[in-house]
Amino acid sequence: MSFDNRHERLGPVSVDQEKRLAAQAAAELVEDGMRVGLGSGSTVAFLLPALAARGLRLSCVSTSPQTTRFARELGVTVESFEGTGALDELDIAIDGADQVDPSGWLVKGGGAAHTREKAVAAAADRFVVIVSSDKPVERLTPPIPLELLEFGLAGTLKRLGTVRLRDVPRSPDGGVIADFTGEFSDPEKLAAELSAAVGVVDHGLFPPALVTDVLIGRGTDVEHIEVGSRA
């Protein structure tokens, strides 16, 4: 895919306004009766009111306690995604991203929920990423968020090398949050290395195979990029 940088801003438009536009466009993709995955973070905070305003009958799962709480306050039904009795497939998942490159690779996990976010994205027939115009990049750069096991943490850090622990609360599932800070040029190679590393629960590199759509708020418009299909 390629990014269209020809859009001109009509007057001053804030990043939050761009996030809101992208979120509102994503909410319009949701249909009555759908099973919906709700992501985390500031962009999703704009999605929830837009989704609630539509008054649809939905079965939702959420990637963070904060999203669950806010969604329920707005009257959106959120059910558990844990255990064998939970939904095993979703119609659509919607979430933000920290970086999006032209091939569709994402960096996620600034809010420390990337393991759950990846599980929800993988379960969805359609994964829609909503971002403001400052998130598309020519190439991904560090830091790359990590969730690590507490058990054997010192050895994990030694093996990974260029990793910095983050002074934040644990993940929703109790994992230690860190960032890989080393330079890299091939996100696929780095993703494979991190996935194979003992002690790494998961990392914040999301491959294009997970992504179907990217909605970018640009000024007063929304650019819709179709990345792929799960069909």
N, C-alpha and C positions, 0 to 999 in steps of 0.2 A: 504494500500500500504506500501511498505518498500523501504528504500533508499539503494542503492548499494554503499557502501563506499570502494569497492575494487579497484576502478580506481586509477591508479598511474599516477601522473603528469610526463610528458616527458619534463623535463626542466622547467624553471620558466614561469608560465602562470599567467597573472594578472586577477583580478576580471573582469575588463572591457573586456578582451579577452574572458572570459567565457560567459559574458553577450552577447557579439557579436555572439558567436557560437550558443547560445540558440535562439537568435533573428533570425538569419539566418535560422535555422531549422524551426522555427515557420512560417517564410515568405513562406517557401516551402509548407506549408499546405493550403495556400490560393489559390483558383482557380479563373479563369476568370469569371466575372459576379457576384461574391459574394458580399453580404452585410456584411461589416466588422466593428467591434468595435475596436477602437484604444485606448489603455490605456494611462497612464501617467508615467513620471519618466525616470530615467536614462537608464533602460533596453529597454524601448520603443523607446528611442532615437536611439538605434542601429537597431530596427526593421524597422523604417520608410525608411531609405536608401535601405535596403534589399528588402523591399516591392516595392518601387518605381522602383528599377532596373529591376524588373520582367515585367514591362510595361503592367500590367493587367488592364482590364476595371472593376473598382470597385465602389461601393457606400459605402462610409465610414462615420462613426460618430466618434466623439472624446470626451474624458472625460475632457479635459482641453483646455483652450485657447492656451497654449504653444504648445501642440500637434497639434492642428488645424493649427496654424501658420507654424510650421515646415513642416507638411505634405503638405500643399499647396505650400510652397516654393519648394518642391521636385516634384510637379506636381501631387500629389495624391488628388483626389476629396474628399472633406469633406463637408457633408451637415448637417443641423441642426437636432438635436434630441429632439427638444422642440415642444410642442403643439400636437394637434390631427392630424395634417397632416404629422408628421414625420414617419419614418419607425417604425413599431410595432414589428418587428422581425429581427434578424440578423442571418446570417449563422455561423459566427465565431467571437469571440472577443479574443484579445490577450493583455495581461497585465503582469506586474511584480508583485512581492510580497516582503514584508519585512521579513516574516517568513512563512515556510510551515512545518506542522507536519506530522508524518507518516500516519495519518488517512485522510489527505487531507484538514484539516482546515488551513486557511490562516489568517495572519495579514497583512492588507493593510492600506494605508492612510498616510504614511510618507510625501507624497507630498500634503496632505490635499484635495484630490479629491475623497475620498473613497465613498461618497454618489453617485456621478455620475458613478464611476467605478462599483459599485454594480448594478446600474440600467442597465448599458450596459451588464454586465455579465449575468444578469437575462434574458435579451432579446435574448441572443445568444443560438443557438442550440449547439454550442461547445465553451467552454471557456478554452483557452490555457494559462497557466501560465508559464512565462519564467523567470528563475532565475540563478544566479551563485551558486557555490557550498557552499558558506557561508550562504545561506538562509535556507536550510533544518535544522530543529531542532528536538530534541527528544520530546520536549513539548513547547507549546507557553508560552511566558512570557510577562509581561507588558514592555512598555506602549502599550495601545490599543487606537488608534486614535478615536476621537469623533468629530462629527459636532453638534453644539448646537444652539438653537434659541437664538437670542439676547433678545427677549421679555421674561421676567421672568428669566433671566440668574442667578441672585443671588440665587433664590429659587432652580433652577435646580442644581447648584453647591452644595448647602447645602444638597439636597436629595442624590446626587451621592456620596458625601463624598470624597473619594480618587481620586480627579481629579485635574489636573494642566492645567491652560490655557497656550496655546502655543503662543509665541510672533512672530506670522507670519501673513501674509495677510489673509483676509477672504477666505472662500471657493469660487469656481466659482459662487455659488448661494447666497453668502452673509452670510453664516453661520459662527459662531464663532468656531475656531478650538481649541480643547483641547485634553488631554490624560488621560485615566483612568490608574492610577498607582498602584491600589491594586493588591495583589497577588490572584491567582485563580488556580484551578486545572482542572476545567471542562469548556471548552470553550463554549459548547452548553448551559450550565446553565447561564453563564455570558452573552452570546449573547441574550438570552431570557430576562434577567433582564434589559439589556441596551435598548433593543428594546421596552420594556414596560415602560421605564422611561419617564415621561412627560418632554418635553423640549429637548429630544435627537432626532435630525433629523435622524441620523444613526451612526453606529459604524464601526470599521475596521475589525471585525471578519467576515470572509466569510466561510460558511459551505461547506463541501465536496459535497453536492448536487448541488452546483453551478459549480463545477470544473469537467472538463472532462479529461484534460491532464496537466501534469507538465513536462516541458523540463528544465533539469538542465545541465548547462555547467560545465563539470568536466575535468579540464586540457584541453586536445585537443579533447575530446569527448563530445557528448551530450547524456545524459540519458533521455529516454522517458518513463514516467510513466503514464499509463492510470488509472485514478481515477474512473470515472463513465461514464454514458451515459445519455443523455436527452431523449432518445427514450422511 
